[in-house]
Amino acid sequence: MLIRITRANAGEVVRVRVGDTVELSLPEVPSSGFRWLCRLPRGVHLVDDEYRGQDGGEQGHPIRGQVVTGAGPPGAGGVRRLAFGIVDAGRLPLHADLIRPWEQAPRRTLTFVLSAAPNE
């Protein structure tokens, strides 16, 4: 099953099952240098990582293994879409850091708590 979450779900417990895919969408402005990076607990693995500009176009090209689509005007924001596979049951805290790669500390950290039940 696909479970969609956004920054509005930060701090909440999101109920999932082993085998589900969780899609996290977060606003991002690439020209600021900031991008969302996730620290994943054991039991969660990254399935997909892409940025979509505000026009949502399909003019994509890979950047460091990530897909970038939609050009949009310079300085415009878009959405970072991260998809995760749930492989273990338990309480799985997922931390999303808004950070510039050359800086040590994130500007903001959002925590999402996934409560994963075994798939019966």
Steps between C-alpha positions, in 0.01 A plus 500: 500500500619856429489738800548870415630742764609865503660739748155533661552144630825586681483393864203273439498122512424361155373142496647281226555130430810311395502505120337846473659789315504839672519806275623818671456832314678810629532852352849583374671793326816360336649842419526568877751217531276321750367153429324233702710203609362219713652299781331162485457247777570135448183357349450780247681529166501771234315398184487831309624858534392768252446873478207642305496868408182699534407444135518122553648455154668185384831652387704292740869432536692318775694695762711289737262208448185706555249585229422867440192589299332824410717799427278784628624859529837561670469506879161331496431224744357158455461175688752237610328161482656216696363146496590242764438129528404359840689175559482448881230539762531735796522868586705658221601867546588662168685834513495742205770769512484818290871561452762648270761234412790724608354582843516284812162570658160481332282809484196292598434140597162333473434168673241253378424196713395195301329231704545189285289193565593158359334413172256218569 
